[in-house]
Amino acid sequence: MTISIGASVTAGACFIAAVLWAGAADLVTMKIRNGLVLFLIAGYIILAPLSGIAWLDIGWSIAVAAGVLACMFVLFGLGWIGGGDAKLAAVIALWLGADHALAYILYTALFGGILTIVLLQFRLMVLPLQCLTVPWIMRLHAPETGVPYGVAITAAALFIFPATHWMKALT
């Protein structure tokens, strides 16, 4: 096994695990920890060059991620998303690469819309007694609670990831 294939396998495993963790954590706690975002940044810095990604492509990915971060912080400032969502979206854009950024943003919006509709329907339901003692279910059910947008960000990331350079290195 070459270094680039090993780095790509490691990157895929780390990315998928971290993104799933972020989505689950946002669903249950409505928080995405900075440590998880820093883990993804460090993983990219270490594994992108080792997996054979060209320095020009790394540069473009960084530029696109910075642009996504700027746009997401505008949305954060408007109160539409959380700060953790903004940071997670940007670091995922970094990993997916500049060539997949637009599709990633569009799928995030699509999955976010679906998630919002599902959550609004869920909030109209009467919960069974067993759910009334589960704090995170009660928080999601409360009308004043926001949408755990990290779930939509995660779904879009996992939907796009198989088409990225990380996975192409394995074929």
Salt bridges, closest charged atoms under 4 A:
ASP99 OD2 - HIS100 NE2 3.67
